[in-house]
Amino acid sequence: MTRGGLVFLGGGEPYLYGFDKATGAELWRGATPYPTSANPMTYRTRSGRQFVLIATGGGTDAALVAFARSGS
């Protein structure tokens, strides 16, 4: 969850989802190359840009995918 009240989760599908913490409404969906296979994490760089990162797939079909939050 982010300080702004966004909750990110994968759910085992080839998407990372962003939900509003207060309402539960889906606000965003980002496609990933493989089904999500981990809990997402978020981090902010020194310049203030925020990223959401998640592991997808497994074995030789795996990728670490990062999305930059717009406006950050």
PDB file with SEQRES, HELIX, SHEET and CRYST1 records, atoms N, CA, C and O in Angstrom:
SEQRES   1 A   72  MET THR ARG GLY GLY LEU VAL PHE LEU GLY GLY GLY GLU          
SEQRES   2 A   72  PRO TYR LEU TYR GLY PHE ASP LYS ALA THR GLY ALA GLU          
SEQRES   3 A   72  LEU TRP ARG GLY ALA THR PRO TYR PRO THR SER ALA ASN          
SEQRES   4 A   72  PRO MET THR TYR ARG THR ARG SER GLY ARG GLN PHE VAL          
SEQRES   5 A   72  LEU ILE ALA THR GLY GLY GLY THR ASP ALA ALA LEU VAL          
SEQRES   6 A   72  ALA PHE ALA ARG SER GLY SER                                  
SHEET    1 AA1 3 LEU A   6  LEU A   9  0                                        
SHEET    2 AA1 3 TYR A  15  ASP A  20 -1                                        
SHEET    3 AA1 3 GLU A  26  ALA A  31 -1                                        
SHEET    1 AA2 3 MET A  41  ARG A  44  0                                        
SHEET    2 AA2 3 GLN A  50  GLY A  58 -1                                        
SHEET    3 AA2 3 ASP A  61  ALA A  68 -1                                        
CRYST1    1.000    1.000    1.000  90.00  90.00  90.00 P 1           1          
ATOM      1  N   MET A   1       0.841  -1.164   0.000  1.00  0.00           N  
ATOM      2  CA  MET A   1       0.000   0.000   0.000  1.00  0.00           C  
ATOM      3  C   MET A   1       0.893   1.236   0.000  1.00  0.00           C  
ATOM      4  O   MET A   1       1.959   1.252   0.617  1.00  0.00           O  
ATOM      5  N   THR A   2       0.441   2.263  -0.698  1.00  0.00           N  
ATOM      6  CA  THR A   2       1.191   3.507  -0.745  1.00  0.00           C  
ATOM      7  C   THR A   2       0.633   4.507   0.262  1.00  0.00           C  
ATOM      8  O   THR A   2      -0.481   4.345   0.759  1.00  0.00           O  
ATOM      9  N   ARG A   3       1.403   5.524   0.552  1.00  0.00           N  
ATOM     10  CA  ARG A   3       0.965   6.570   1.473  1.00  0.00           C  
ATOM     11  C   ARG A   3      -0.303   7.254   0.964  1.00  0.00           C  
ATOM     12  O   ARG A   3      -1.104   7.746   1.758  1.00  0.00           O  
ATOM     13  N   GLY A   4      -0.485   7.286  -0.355  1.00  0.00           N  
ATOM     14  CA  GLY A   4      -1.659   7.919  -0.949  1.00  0.00           C  
ATOM     15  C   GLY A   4      -2.913   7.056  -0.942  1.00  0.00           C  
ATOM     16  O   GLY A   4      -3.943   7.470  -1.473  1.00  0.00           O  
ATOM     17  N   GLY A   5      -2.848   5.854  -0.345  1.00  0.00           N  
ATOM     18  CA  GLY A   5      -4.031   5.014  -0.227  1.00  0.00           C  
ATOM     19  C   GLY A   5      -4.284   4.088  -1.396  1.00  0.00           C  
ATOM     20  O   GLY A   5      -5.413   3.641  -1.597  1.00  0.00           O  
ATOM     21  N   LEU A   6      -3.244   3.791  -2.177  1.00  0.00           N  
ATOM     22  CA  LEU A   6      -3.382   2.814  -3.256  1.00  0.00           C  
ATOM     23  C   LEU A   6      -2.875   1.464  -2.776  1.00  0.00           C  
ATOM     24  O   LEU A   6      -1.841   1.373  -2.114  1.00  0.00           O  
ATOM     25  N   VAL A   7      -3.611   0.428  -3.115  1.00  0.00           N  
ATOM     26  CA  VAL A   7      -3.232  -0.944  -2.770  1.00  0.00           C  
ATOM     27  C   VAL A   7      -2.941  -1.670  -4.077  1.00  0.00           C  
ATOM     28  O   VAL A   7      -3.775  -1.678  -4.982  1.00  0.00           O  
ATOM     29  N   PHE A   8      -1.768  -2.277  -4.181  1.00  0.00           N  
ATOM     30  CA  PHE A   8      -1.384  -3.013  -5.386  1.00  0.00           C  
ATOM     31  C   PHE A   8      -1.357  -4.494  -5.085  1.00  0.00           C  
ATOM     32  O   PHE A   8      -0.907  -4.909  -4.017  1.00  0.00           O  
ATOM     33  N   LEU A   9      -1.846  -5.307  -6.039  1.00  0.00           N  
ATOM     34  CA  LEU A   9      -1.776  -6.763  -5.900  1.00  0.00           C  
ATOM     35  C   LEU A   9      -1.779  -7.408  -7.261  1.00  0.00           C  
ATOM     36  O   LEU A   9      -2.206  -6.817  -8.253  1.00  0.00           O  
ATOM     37  N   GLY A  10      -1.285  -8.653  -7.289  1.00  0.00           N  
ATOM     38  CA  GLY A  10      -1.187  -9.386  -8.540  1.00  0.00           C  
ATOM     39  C   GLY A  10      -2.297 -10.404  -8.698  1.00  0.00           C  
ATOM     40  O   GLY A  10      -3.044 -10.337  -9.674  1.00  0.00           O  
ATOM     41  N   GLY A  11      -2.432 -11.326  -7.792  1.00  0.00           N  
ATOM     42  CA  GLY A  11      -3.503 -12.308  -7.855  1.00  0.00           C  
ATOM     43  C   GLY A  11      -3.262 -13.481  -8.781  1.00  0.00           C  
ATOM     44  O   GLY A  11      -4.199 -14.227  -9.064  1.00  0.00           O  
ATOM     45  N   GLY A  12      -2.025 -13.679  -9.273  1.00  0.00           N  
ATOM     46  CA  GLY A  12      -1.718 -14.834 -10.110  1.00  0.00           C  
ATOM     47  C   GLY A  12      -2.110 -14.697 -11.565  1.00  0.00           C  
ATOM     48  O   GLY A  12      -1.965 -15.653 -12.326  1.00  0.00           O  
ATOM     49  N   GLU A  13      -2.595 -13.559 -11.970  1.00  0.00           N  
ATOM     50  CA  GLU A  13      -2.938 -13.300 -13.370  1.00  0.00           C  
ATOM     51  C   GLU A  13      -1.809 -12.494 -14.010  1.00  0.00           C  
ATOM     52  O   GLU A  13      -0.945 -11.991 -13.292  1.00  0.00           O  
ATOM     53  N   PRO A  14      -1.790 -12.356 -15.336  1.00  0.00           N  
ATOM     54  CA  PRO A  14      -0.718 -11.574 -15.965  1.00  0.00           C  
ATOM     55  C   PRO A  14      -1.002 -10.064 -15.921  1.00  0.00           C  
ATOM     56  O   PRO A  14      -0.869  -9.366 -16.926  1.00  0.00           O  
ATOM     57  N   TYR A  15      -1.392  -9.581 -14.742  1.00  0.00           N  
ATOM     58  CA  TYR A  15      -1.656  -8.154 -14.529  1.00  0.00           C  
ATOM     59  C   TYR A  15      -1.263  -7.784 -13.105  1.00  0.00           C  
ATOM     60  O   TYR A  15      -1.313  -8.612 -12.196  1.00  0.00           O  
ATOM     61  N   LEU A  16      -0.873  -6.531 -12.929  1.00  0.00           N  
ATOM     62  CA  LEU A  16      -0.737  -5.935 -11.611  1.00  0.00           C  
ATOM     63  C   LEU A  16      -1.883  -4.940 -11.495  1.00  0.00           C  
ATOM     64  O   LEU A  16      -2.089  -4.119 -12.388  1.00  0.00           O  
ATOM     65  N   TYR A  17      -2.629  -5.012 -10.395  1.00  0.00           N  
ATOM     66  CA  TYR A  17      -3.811  -4.177 -10.196  1.00  0.00           C  
ATOM     67  C   TYR A  17      -3.559  -3.134  -9.121  1.00  0.00           C  
ATOM     68  O   TYR A  17      -2.830  -3.379  -8.160  1.00  0.00           O  
ATOM     69  N   GLY A  18      -4.170  -1.966  -9.295  1.00  0.00           N  
ATOM     70  CA  GLY A  18      -4.133  -0.920  -8.284  1.00  0.00           C  
ATOM     71  C   GLY A  18      -5.547  -0.580  -7.848  1.00  0.00           C  
ATOM     72  O   GLY A  18      -6.407  -0.302  -8.684  1.00  0.00           O  
ATOM     73  N   PHE A  19      -5.796  -0.602  -6.532  1.00  0.00           N  
ATOM     74  CA  PHE A  19      -7.125  -0.347  -5.979  1.00  0.00           C  
ATOM     75  C   PHE A  19      -7.090   0.826  -5.007  1.00  0.00           C  
ATOM     76  O   PHE A  19      -6.073   1.096  -4.369  1.00  0.00           O  
ATOM     77  N   ASP A  20      -8.204   1.506  -4.910  1.00  0.00           N  
ATOM     78  CA  ASP A  20      -8.371   2.558  -3.916  1.00  0.00           C  
ATOM     79  C   ASP A  20      -8.625   1.900  -2.564  1.00  0.00           C  
ATOM     80  O   ASP A  20      -9.546   1.092  -2.435  1.00  0.00           O  
ATOM     81  N   LYS A  21      -7.824   2.233  -1.558  1.00  0.00           N  
ATOM     82  CA  LYS A  21      -7.947   1.618  -0.237  1.00  0.00           C  
ATOM     83  C   LYS A  21      -9.315   1.894   0.391  1.00  0.00           C  
ATOM     84  O   LYS A  21      -9.885   1.012   1.033  1.00  0.00           O  
ATOM     85  N   ALA A  22      -9.837   3.083   0.216  1.00  0.00           N  
ATOM     86  CA  ALA A  22     -11.087   3.478   0.875  1.00  0.00           C  
ATOM     87  C   ALA A  22     -12.314   2.843   0.245  1.00  0.00           C  
ATOM     88  O   ALA A  22     -13.243   2.454   0.954  1.00  0.00           O  
ATOM     89  N   THR A  23     -12.329   2.732  -1.095  1.00  0.00           N  
ATOM     90  CA  THR A  23     -13.541   2.263  -1.774  1.00  0.00           C  
ATOM     91  C   THR A  23     -13.424   0.853  -2.342  1.00  0.00           C  
ATOM     92  O   THR A  23     -14.434   0.199  -2.602  1.00  0.00           O  
ATOM     93  N   GLY A  24     -12.180   0.379  -2.535  1.00  0.00           N  
ATOM     94  CA  GLY A  24     -11.982  -0.925  -3.163  1.00  0.00           C  
ATOM     95  C   GLY A  24     -12.103  -0.893  -4.673  1.00  0.00           C  
ATOM     96  O   GLY A  24     -12.015  -1.933  -5.324  1.00  0.00           O  
ATOM     97  N   ALA A  25     -12.305   0.293  -5.239  1.00  0.00           N  
ATOM     98  CA  ALA A  25     -12.470   0.424  -6.694  1.00  0.00           C  
ATOM     99  C   ALA A  25     -11.134   0.195  -7.400  1.00  0.00           C  
ATOM    100  O   ALA A  25     -10.092   0.676  -6.953  1.00  0.00           O  
ATOM    101  N   GLU A  26     -11.179  -0.545  -8.505  1.00  0.00           N  
ATOM    102  CA  GLU A  26      -9.979  -0.733  -9.316  1.00  0.00           C  
ATOM    103  C   GLU A  26      -9.696   0.583 -10.038  1.00  0.00           C  
ATOM    104  O   GLU A  26     -10.551   1.111 -10.749  1.00  0.00           O  
ATOM    105  N   LEU A  27      -8.482   1.104  -9.846  1.00  0.00           N  
ATOM    106  CA  LEU A  27      -8.102   2.373 -10.457  1.00  0.00           C  
ATOM    107  C   LEU A  27      -7.128   2.201 -11.610  1.00  0.00           C  
ATOM    108  O   LEU A  27      -7.007   3.080 -12.464  1.00  0.00           O  
ATOM    109  N   TRP A  28      -6.435   1.071 -11.635  1.00  0.00           N  
ATOM    110  CA  TRP A  28      -5.386   0.882 -12.631  1.00  0.00           C  
ATOM    111  C   TRP A  28      -5.114  -0.603 -12.808  1.00  0.00           C  
ATOM    112  O   TRP A  28      -5.302  -1.405 -11.892  1.00  0.00           O  
ATOM    113  N   ARG A  29      -4.662  -0.950 -14.017  1.00  0.00           N  
ATOM    114  CA  ARG A  29      -4.281  -2.331 -14.328  1.00  0.00           C  
ATOM    115  C   ARG A  29      -3.122  -2.272 -15.315  1.00  0.00           C  
ATOM    116  O   ARG A  29      -3.216  -1.611 -16.348  1.00  0.00           O  
ATOM    117  N   GLY A  30      -2.027  -2.965 -14.998  1.00  0.00           N  
ATOM    118  CA  GLY A  30      -0.871  -3.011 -15.887  1.00  0.00           C  
ATOM    119  C   GLY A  30      -0.561  -4.434 -16.282  1.00  0.00           C  
ATOM    120  O   GLY A  30      -0.467  -5.313 -15.426  1.00  0.00           O  
ATOM    121  N   ALA A  31      -0.400  -4.670 -17.577  1.00  0.00           N  
ATOM    122  CA  ALA A  31      -0.098  -6.009 -18.084  1.00  0.00           C  
ATOM    123  C   ALA A  31       1.341  -6.393 -17.741  1.00  0.00           C  
ATOM    124  O   ALA A  31       2.247  -5.560 -17.787  1.00  0.00           O  
ATOM    125  N   THR A  32       1.536  -7.672 -17.397  1.00  0.00           N  
ATOM    126  CA  THR A  32       2.860  -8.227 -17.131  1.00  0.00           C  
ATOM    127  C   THR A  32       3.095  -9.367 -18.126  1.00  0.00           C  
ATOM    128  O   THR A  32       2.135  -9.943 -18.639  1.00  0.00           O  
ATOM    129  N   PRO A  33       4.365  -9.701 -18.404  1.00  0.00           N  
ATOM    130  CA  PRO A  33       4.628 -10.731 -19.416  1.00  0.00           C  
ATOM    131  C   PRO A  33       4.216 -12.138 -18.998  1.00  0.00           C  
ATOM    132  O   PRO A  33       3.968 -12.992 -19.849  1.00  0.00           O  
ATOM    133  N   TYR A  34       4.142 -12.382 -17.693  1.00  0.00           N  
ATOM    134  CA  TYR A  34       3.767 -13.690 -17.157  1.00  0.00           C  
ATOM    135  C   TYR A  34       2.835 -13.472 -15.970  1.00  0.00           C  
ATOM    136  O   TYR A  34       2.733 -12.351 -15.471  1.00  0.00           O  
ATOM    137  N   PRO A  35       2.154 -14.519 -15.509  1.00  0.00           N  
ATOM    138  CA  PRO A  35       1.316 -14.360 -14.315  1.00  0.00           C  
ATOM    139  C   PRO A  35       2.148 -13.874 -13.123  1.00  0.00           C  
ATOM    140  O   PRO A  35       3.300 -14.273 -12.957  1.00  0.00           O  
ATOM    141  N   THR A  36       1.559 -13.023 -12.310  1.00  0.00           N  
ATOM    142  CA  THR A  36       2.263 -12.513 -11.136  1.00  0.00           C  
ATOM    143  C   THR A  36       2.486 -13.652 -10.144  1.00  0.00           C  
ATOM    144  O   THR A  36       1.633 -14.524  -9.977  1.00  0.00           O  
ATOM    145  N   SER A  37       3.646 -13.630  -9.492  1.00  0.00           N  
ATOM    146  CA  SER A  37       3.997 -14.757  -8.621  1.00  0.00           C  
ATOM    147  C   SER A  37       4.618 -14.300  -7.303  1.00  0.00           C  
ATOM    148  O   SER A  37       5.321 -15.071  -6.649  1.00  0.00           O  
ATOM    149  N   ALA A  38       4.367 -13.067  -6.915  1.00  0.00           N  
ATOM    150  CA  ALA A  38       4.943 -12.550  -5.669  1.00  0.00           C  
ATOM    151  C   ALA A  38       4.103 -11.376  -5.182  1.00  0.00           C  
ATOM    152  O   ALA A  38       3.182 -10.925  -5.862  1.00  0.00           O  
ATOM    153  N   ASN A  39       4.436 -10.898  -4.002  1.00  0.00           N  
ATOM    154  CA  ASN A  39       3.813  -9.681  -3.504  1.00  0.00           C  
ATOM    155  C   ASN A  39       4.506  -8.477  -4.133  1.00  0.00           C  
ATOM    156  O   ASN A  39       5.730  -8.471  -4.261  1.00  0.00           O  
ATOM    157  N   PRO A  40       3.754  -7.472  -4.524  1.00  0.00           N  
ATOM    158  CA  PRO A  40       4.404  -6.281  -5.083  1.00  0.00           C  
ATOM    159  C   PRO A  40       5.092  -5.469  -3.989  1.00  0.00           C  
ATOM    160  O   PRO A  40       4.763  -5.583  -2.809  1.00  0.00           O  
ATOM    161  N   MET A  41       6.040  -4.658  -4.401  1.00  0.00           N  
ATOM    162  CA  MET A  41       6.681  -3.719  -3.483  1.00  0.00           C  
ATOM    163  C   MET A  41       6.737  -2.363  -4.156  1.00  0.00           C  
ATOM    164  O   MET A  41       6.666  -2.267  -5.382  1.00  0.00           O  
ATOM    165  N   THR A  42       6.861  -1.333  -3.373  1.00  0.00           N  
ATOM    166  CA  THR A  42       6.965   0.008  -3.919  1.00  0.00           C  
ATOM    167  C   THR A  42       8.182   0.693  -3.322  1.00  0.00           C  
ATOM    168  O   THR A  42       8.541   0.461  -2.167  1.00  0.00           O  
ATOM    169  N   TYR A  43       8.809   1.538  -4.123  1.00  0.00           N  
ATOM    170  CA  TYR A  43       9.943   2.311  -3.616  1.00  0.00           C  
ATOM    171  C   TYR A  43       9.976   3.659  -4.311  1.00  0.00           C  
ATOM    172  O   TYR A  43       9.423   3.826  -5.398  1.00  0.00           O  
ATOM    173  N   ARG A  44      10.620   4.602  -3.680  1.00  0.00           N  
ATOM    174  CA  ARG A  44      10.746   5.956  -4.218  1.00  0.00           C  
ATOM    175  C   ARG A  44      12.234   6.266  -4.362  1.00  0.00           C  
ATOM    176  O   ARG A  44      13.021   6.006  -3.452  1.00  0.00           O  
ATOM    177  N   THR A  45      12.611   6.823  -5.515  1.00  0.00           N  
ATOM    178  CA  THR A  45      14.012   7.192  -5.738  1.00  0.00           C  
ATOM    179  C   THR A  45      14.322   8.511  -5.038  1.00  0.00           C  
ATOM    180  O   THR A  45      13.420   9.194  -4.553  1.00  0.00           O  
ATOM    181  N   ARG A  46      15.588   8.855  -4.990  1.00  0.00           N  
ATOM    182  CA  ARG A  46      15.973  10.128  -4.370  1.00  0.00           C  
ATOM    183  C   ARG A  46      15.322  11.321  -5.051  1.00  0.00           C  
ATOM    184  O   ARG A  46      15.048  12.336  -4.411  1.00  0.00           O  
ATOM    185  N   SER A  47      15.076  11.197  -6.344  1.00  0.00           N  
ATOM    186  CA  SER A  47      14.442  12.303  -7.072  1.00  0.00           C  
ATOM    187  C   SER A  47      12.943  12.392  -6.792  1.00  0.00           C  
ATOM    188  O   SER A  47      12.293  13.353  -7.205  1.00  0.00           O  
ATOM    189  N   GLY A  48      12.388  11.397  -6.093  1.00  0.00           N  
ATOM    190  CA  GLY A  48      10.971  11.426  -5.736  1.00  0.00           C  
ATOM    191  C   GLY A  48      10.070  10.593  -6.623  1.00  0.00           C  
ATOM    192  O   GLY A  48       8.867  10.521  -6.373  1.00  0.00           O  
ATOM    193  N   ARG A  49      10.612   9.960  -7.653  1.00  0.00           N  
ATOM    194  CA  ARG A  49       9.793   9.130  -8.533  1.00  0.00           C  
ATOM    195  C   ARG A  49       9.486   7.809  -7.846  1.00  0.00           C  
ATOM    196  O   ARG A  49      10.379   7.165  -7.295  1.00  0.00           O  
ATOM    197  N   GLN A  50       8.210   7.403  -7.880  1.00  0.00           N  
ATOM    198  CA  GLN A  50       7.798   6.174  -7.208  1.00  0.00           C  
ATOM    199  C   GLN A  50       7.577   5.062  -8.223  1.00  0.00           C  
ATOM    200  O   GLN A  50       7.025   5.283  -9.300  1.00  0.00           O  
ATOM    201  N   PHE A  51       8.024   3.848  -7.854  1.00  0.00           N  
ATOM    202  CA  PHE A  51       7.879   2.663  -8.686  1.00  0.00           C  
ATOM    203  C   PHE A  51       7.162   1.574  -7.904  1.00  0.00           C  
ATOM    204  O   PHE A  51       7.257   1.500  -6.679  1.00  0.00           O  
ATOM    205  N   VAL A  52       6.438   0.725  -8.639  1.00  0.00           N  
ATOM    206  CA  VAL A  52       5.827  -0.481  -8.088  1.00  0.00           C  
ATOM    207  C   VAL A  52       6.441  -1.642  -8.860  1.00  0.00           C  
ATOM    208  O   VAL A  52       6.490  -1.621 -10.090  1.00  0.00           O  
ATOM    209  N   LEU A  53       6.906  -2.649  -8.139  1.00  0.00           N  
ATOM    210  CA  LEU A  53       7.682  -3.735  -8.711  1.00  0.00           C  
ATOM    211  C   LEU A  53       7.059  -5.065  -8.316  1.00  0.00           C  
ATOM    212  O   LEU A  53       6.581  -5.221  -7.192  1.00  0.00           O  
ATOM    213  N   ILE A  54       7.062  -6.044  -9.256  1.00  0.00           N  
ATOM    214  CA  ILE A  54       6.516  -7.366  -8.939  1.00  0.00           C  
ATOM    215  C   ILE A  54       7.244  -8.431  -9.754  1.00  0.00           C  
ATOM    216  O   ILE A  54       7.625  -8.191 -10.900  1.00  0.00           O  
ATOM    217  N   ALA A  55       7.434  -9.606  -9.161  1.00  0.00           N  
ATOM    218  CA  ALA A  55       8.005 -10.750  -9.868  1.00  0.00           C  
ATOM    219  C   ALA A  55       6.880 -11.478 -10.589  1.00  0.00           C  
ATOM    220  O   ALA A  55       5.772 -11.608 -10.069  1.00  0.00           O  
ATOM    221  N   THR A  56       7.185 -11.955 -11.802  1.00  0.00           N  
ATOM    222  CA  THR A  56       6.195 -12.680 -12.593  1.00  0.00           C  
ATOM    223  C   THR A  56       6.799 -13.980 -13.097  1.00  0.00           C  
ATOM    224  O   THR A  56       8.015 -14.098 -13.252  1.00  0.00           O  
ATOM    225  N   GLY A  57       5.938 -14.948 -13.350  1.00  0.00           N  
ATOM    226  CA  GLY A  57       6.365 -16.216 -13.914  1.00  0.00           C  
ATOM    227  C   GLY A  57       7.221 -17.037 -12.978  1.00  0.00           C  
ATOM    228  O   GLY A  57       7.211 -16.844 -11.762  1.00  0.00           O  
ATOM    229  N   GLY A  58       7.968 -17.966 -13.574  1.00  0.00           N  
ATOM    230  CA  GLY A  58       8.861 -18.827 -12.815  1.00  0.00           C  
ATOM    231  C   GLY A  58       9.797 -19.564 -13.753  1.00  0.00           C  
ATOM    232  O   GLY A  58       9.507 -19.707 -14.940  1.00  0.00           O  
ATOM    233  N   GLY A  59      10.911 -20.027 -13.230  1.00  0.00           N  
ATOM    234  CA  GLY A  59      11.881 -20.764 -14.046  1.00  0.00           C  
ATOM    235  C   GLY A  59      12.432 -19.910 -15.167  1.00  0.00           C  
ATOM    236  O   GLY A  59      12.815 -18.760 -14.953  1.00  0.00           O  
ATOM    237  N   THR A  60      12.471 -20.475 -16.366  1.00  0.00           N  
ATOM    238  CA  THR A  60      12.984 -19.719 -17.511  1.00  0.00           C  
ATOM    239  C   THR A  60      11.985 -18.690 -18.021  1.00  0.00           C  
ATOM    240  O   THR A  60      12.352 -17.785 -18.769  1.00  0.00           O  
ATOM    241  N   ASP A  61      10.724 -18.825 -17.621  1.00  0.00           N  
ATOM    242  CA  ASP A  61       9.692 -17.847 -17.986  1.00  0.00           C  
ATOM    243  C   ASP A  61       9.414 -16.955 -16.790  1.00  0.00           C  
ATOM    244  O   ASP A  61       8.353 -17.043 -16.174  1.00  0.00           O  
ATOM    245  N   ALA A  62      10.368 -16.099 -16.466  1.00  0.00           N  
ATOM    246  CA  ALA A  62      10.228 -15.219 -15.309  1.00  0.00           C  
ATOM    247  C   ALA A  62      10.738 -13.829 -15.662  1.00  0.00           C  
ATOM    248  O   ALA A  62      11.621 -13.672 -16.505  1.00  0.00           O  
ATOM    249  N   ALA A  63      10.174 -12.833 -15.012  1.00  0.00           N  
ATOM    250  CA  ALA A  63      10.626 -11.457 -15.202  1.00  0.00           C  
ATOM    251  C   ALA A  63      10.291 -10.643 -13.969  1.00  0.00           C  
ATOM    252  O   ALA A  63       9.280 -10.880 -13.308  1.00  0.00           O  
ATOM    253  N   LEU A  64      11.138  -9.694 -13.668  1.00  0.00           N  
ATOM    254  CA  LEU A  64      10.882  -8.707 -12.632  1.00  0.00           C  
ATOM    255  C   LEU A  64      10.376  -7.466 -13.357  1.00  0.00           C  
ATOM    256  O   LEU A  64      11.080  -6.922 -14.207  1.00  0.00           O  
ATOM    257  N   VAL A  65       9.174  -7.012 -13.038  1.00  0.00           N  
ATOM    258  CA  VAL A  65       8.521  -5.938 -13.787  1.00  0.00           C  
ATOM    259  C   VAL A  65       8.315  -4.739 -12.873  1.00  0.00           C  
ATOM    260  O   VAL A  65       7.836  -4.883 -11.748  1.00  0.00           O  
ATOM    261  N   ALA A  66       8.680  -3.548 -13.361  1.00  0.00           N  
ATOM    262  CA  ALA A  66       8.500  -2.320 -12.600  1.00  0.00           C  
ATOM    263  C   ALA A  66       7.626  -1.351 -13.394  1.00  0.00           C  
ATOM    264  O   ALA A  66       7.746  -1.241 -14.615  1.00  0.00           O  
ATOM    265  N   PHE A  67       6.759  -0.663 -12.688  1.00  0.00           N  
ATOM    266  CA  PHE A  67       5.911   0.373 -13.267  1.00  0.00           C  
ATOM    267  C   PHE A  67       6.204   1.674 -12.530  1.00  0.00           C  
ATOM    268  O   PHE A  67       6.294   1.686 -11.303  1.00  0.00           O  
ATOM    269  N   ALA A  68       6.352   2.760 -13.265  1.00  0.00           N  
ATOM    270  CA  ALA A  68       6.522   4.067 -12.643  1.00  0.00           C  
ATOM    271  C   ALA A  68       5.139   4.672 -12.436  1.00  0.00           C  
ATOM    272  O   ALA A  68       4.300   4.659 -13.337  1.00  0.00           O  
ATOM    273  N   ARG A  69       4.916   5.199 -11.244  1.00  0.00           N  
ATOM    274  CA  ARG A  69       3.645   5.876 -10.962  1.00  0.00           C  
ATOM    275  C   ARG A  69       3.625   7.182 -11.715  1.00  0.00           C  
ATOM    276  O   ARG A  69       4.584   7.950 -11.643  1.00  0.00           O  
ATOM    277  N   SER A  70       2.553   7.452 -12.437  1.00  0.00           N  
ATOM    278  CA  SER A  70       2.444   8.722 -13.147  1.00  0.00           C  
ATOM    279  C   SER A  70       2.296   9.854 -12.145  1.00  0.00           C  
ATOM    280  O   SER A  70       1.674   9.684 -11.097  1.00  0.00           O  
ATOM    281  N   GLY A  71       2.857  10.987 -12.458  1.00  0.00           N  
ATOM    282  CA  GLY A  71       2.788  12.129 -11.560  1.00  0.00           C  
ATOM    283  C   GLY A  71       3.745  12.056 -10.399  1.00  0.00           C  
ATOM    284  O   GLY A  71       3.706  12.901  -9.505  1.00  0.00           O  
ATOM    285  N   SER A  72       4.612  11.049 -10.401  1.00  0.00           N  
ATOM    286  CA  SER A  72       5.599  10.953  -9.307  1.00  0.00           C  
ATOM    287  C   SER A  72       6.980  10.862  -9.873  1.00  0.00           C  
ATOM    288  O   SER A  72       7.951  10.775  -9.121  1.00  0.00           O  
TER     289      SER A  72                                                      
END                                                                             
